[in-house]
C-alpha cells in the first residue's frame, strides 16, 4: 500500500508530529510506503513529491512548521482559472497511491472532499490554530497559540501598568475568536473583542475611563476579525489569487487611534501576528497531534476514506468530509467561557457590560 500525505493552508505547531505519527504508524503496522507531497496541493499540481521513511520523520515532533511545506495559494479546483482535478487524480494514480491524507483547515478540507468525490480517496486531519473547524473541539496548534498570546499579554500588561497606558493586543482569529477569548481570560485582560460579538466604542471608552480612575492600566485583547456593531472587519491588504484574498488586521491600531482623544491615558497597540503560530508546539499539542496522526492512519487501514478525524467530548472519532467542508466552529453566544469572563468583570465591548471595572 502506498499513501500520500500533504499539508495545506497556514502552518500550525504540531503538524510535524502528525506527519511523524502517520508515517510511523503506516510503516510499522501496515508495511506501507508513505509519499510526502510538497507544498500542499501545489505538489500534486506541479508533480513534486518525495518518499518518507522513519528516518525522515525522526526527531520532528518538537519542531514547528511543516517539513513538507504548505501553501493556501493553489487549489486544483481552480488553478489560474483551470480545473485540474482530472490531472491531479491521474498523477496520484501514476504514483500508485491508494489515497492521500490531507492535513489542513476548512479550505483544505473543502478541496479534499471535492477530490475525494472526483476519485482520489482522501482522509482529513484538522489543522488550525484558530480552533474553528467543525466537529473538532480542540485542534492541534491552538494550545501553542494561546500560550504564546497569553505570555505576550502578561508582558504587555507590566509595561502598560508602569506607564498608565491602555494596551491593545491583536491576536489571530479571522472568523472565530477562540484564541483571543482563552488568552484574554488566562492573562486577566479587561476587555475582549471577538469577531462573533460586534463591539460598541462607547462601551470600551467607559471601561477605560472607569479603570483610569481606579487602576493604572487597561488591557484590551482583540481578535483580528473583531468589528464594531453593524460594521465591517478591518482589511489591511488583498492577496489576489488566494482562496480568501482579504488579509485582516489593523483593528488594534484603528481602535487605539479612536480611543486616544477620548481618554487621559496613552493608547498603544501591539499585533502578535505569526509569533502565535511559529516555533515548537506545546506538550499538549504534540500529544494531540500524535493522536490525530495515528487516528488518520487507522482510517486508512480500515478503508474509511472520505472522512476526517474529529474530537468531540474528549473522544477522537471521525466524520464525513462532506459534513465538515465549508463550515466553521465559532464561539457561540452562550459559551461557558463568555459567562466566566462576564462573571469576573471582563467587558465584551457591549453597552450591557460597560460597567465592568476591576478584573
Secondary structure, DSSP 8 states (H G I E B T S, - for coil): -EEEEEE-SS--TTHHHHHHHHHHHHHHHH--EEEEETTTHHHHHHT-EEEE-TTTTTT-TT--S-TT---SS--TTSBTTB--HHHHHHHHHHTT-SEEEEEESHHHHHHHHHHHHTT--EEEEE--TT--BTTBSS-TTHHHHHHHHHHHHHHHHHHHHHHTEEEEEEE--SS--HHHHHHHHHHT-SEEE-TTS-B-HHHHHHHHHHHHHH-S-EEEEEETT--BTT----EEEE-TTSTT-EEE--HHHHHHHHHHTT-SSEEEEEE-GGGGT-S---HHHHHHHHHHHHHHHHHHHTT--SEEEEEETTEEEEEEGGGTTT-B----TT-HHHHHHHHTT-B-SSGGGTT----
